[in-house]
């Protein structure tokens, strides 16, 4: 009897040489090119990811990439910006700081022990990493009272970047943290207002990232403008903008990941 053919197993690798180079930059506070390192990491993914809609990404112009906060036992959430950056780099040339990603400022936990030990360590480490790669640190969700000013400062920084004469591309996950079983969840209050402010300067490119069997799938959607209807109250504008962006992302995902938007996506 012929032996059964072994199915390929999806793998994400970290080249030792790159990790040592990053560790040195991390300790010394030296800047590195995130697009360059993202391309090296993306090249380790096996089997090769299934990429759809990359031709929809404009070769020029100002835009923000919005994606779902996908994760799994094998897939850490940082592989989404790594993959998107590497693919966009192949579409249009990116400078070392060509995409400014918003990243969580720390890992938070429900129990006091990890909150007191791990959260401060990750807060320090993520700030160092943000300096190395030109990322924007945002206090983690749900927001804590003492981080209100830091969150407001990060928002102001992102808006200032978006309004530059030649702004970098921006990237963020509106959800801000993991949902149950990687399903879509509603973004926190205020995210919609932030997206509307970004939308005065940038177009949005939705991206759906998920694993399907033994393959990573990265799907790019059509760019769209975000402008709320007239006459909405401020709270309604916030909810409307969040919903529009999340539905654009959800349309790129399989139904099993629709989560909080299942009824609305199924209705469409």
PyMOL commands that set and color helices and strands:
alter all, ss='L'
color gray80, all
select helices_A, chain A and resi 16-28+34-42+54-56+78-91+112-133+145-162+180-182+191-199+234-250+255-257+259-267
alter helices_A, ss='H'
color red, helices_A
select strands_A, chain A and resi 50-52+63-67+99-104+136-138+169-172+203-212+215-220
alter strands_A, ss='S'
color yellow, strands_A
deselect
rebuild
show_as cartoon
